Amino acid sequence: MVVAEADEDALLAAVTPRTRLIAVSHVLWTTGRRLDLRRLRRPDGPPLLVDGAQSAGAIPVDLADADMYTVSAQKWLCGLDASGALFVRDPERLRVTLPSTFSPESYETDGSFVPKDGARRFDSGWIGAPALAGLEAALGVHPDWRYVAAAASAARCGELLAPLVEVVTPAEQSTLVSFRPPGDPTELVAALGERGVIVRELQGRNLVRVSCGWWTNEDDLRRLVDGLGG
């Protein structure tokens, strides 16, 4: 395995004829930067596996730019824990090495097996009906304007924070806004929490991260700024 900087040019430079897979996050959980998947997926290159934990439900996603795409539905889709999805463009290209009880069509005592057709070959086990019902209900509450509103909230957050702290998130990249606090990040997160403002410290990075959804309003952002002394 080769670890490269989360930058399109650096990732492409790390690809060699021996590379079998490129695995990236669509949106970086640290800075909120959005990677250009179209640049990373080449017709003659290795398949592209994308972690959509901070993108699915937060920003528009075009699956044409990925070979495999994972979805953590308990995040921006507001689903229950243990709910999610996996998109696989070509199931025949992704070999199942450790089948579950549900994924083989048939199997032999020597360990060989025939996988089921299509998505069923990737079934890892039972998914509880309550979790699926919760996910279906959650998907039904997302308004058509969610992406526009979330992007506007994140942009406004960066605008309000810029005079007070060093914002490290590129402008209008995603719904995450990270900044370097003027003092101890642990103390700041705790102080903001006492004011009802929930943000996250990215430990070891001297960063505090704000998550802005379509439900975030001006009052929420003003409380954040007020907590910073703005």
Summary of the structure (lengths in Angstrom):
residues: 230
radius of gyration: 20.5
end to end distance: 45.1
largest distance: 67.9
contacts: 648
relative contact order: 0.12
helix: 30%
strand: 19%
